[in-house]
Amino acid sequence: MENFVDTYGVGAFDHLADDEGTVWAQFAVTSQPAFVFINDDGAAKTVVARLGEERLAEEIDALLQST
């Protein structure tokens, strides 16, 4: 994981090792890349796909509008 964090410069984000797959199972993540968007009510939307900048911005905008 440290190599990934260093390679992609994502050290500012929290990271966890889900060795047992508990978090993946909770959010129906079946493979990577995957994104889970959670609104203020705790409702989660899982997208198991690579998201480009535009699609990621759309998902974030939709999430912000739902609050």
C-alpha positions, 0 to 999 in steps of 0.5 A, spaced: 500 500 500 505 504 501 508 503 494 501 505 491 500 511 496 507 514 494 506 512 486 500 516 486 501 521 491 495 520 495 498 520 502 493 526 504 487 521 504 486 516 509 487 509 507 486 502 510 487 495 509 481 491 508 485 484 508 478 480 510 474 484 505 469 487 510 469 494 507 468 491 500 463 487 502 459 492 505 459 496 499 458 491 494 465 492 491 467 486 487 473 489 484 478 495 483 477 501 481 471 502 485 468 508 488 463 509 494 459 515 494 456 516 501 451 522 502 449 525 509 444 520 510 448 514 510 446 512 503 451 509 499 452 509 491 458 504 489 461 505 482 465 499 480 469 502 474 474 507 472 472 514 472 474 520 468 475 527 471 468 529 468 464 523 470 467 523 477 465 531 477 458 529 475 458 524 481 461 529 486 456 534 484 450 529 484 452 527 491 453 535 493 446 536 491 443 531 495 445 534 501 
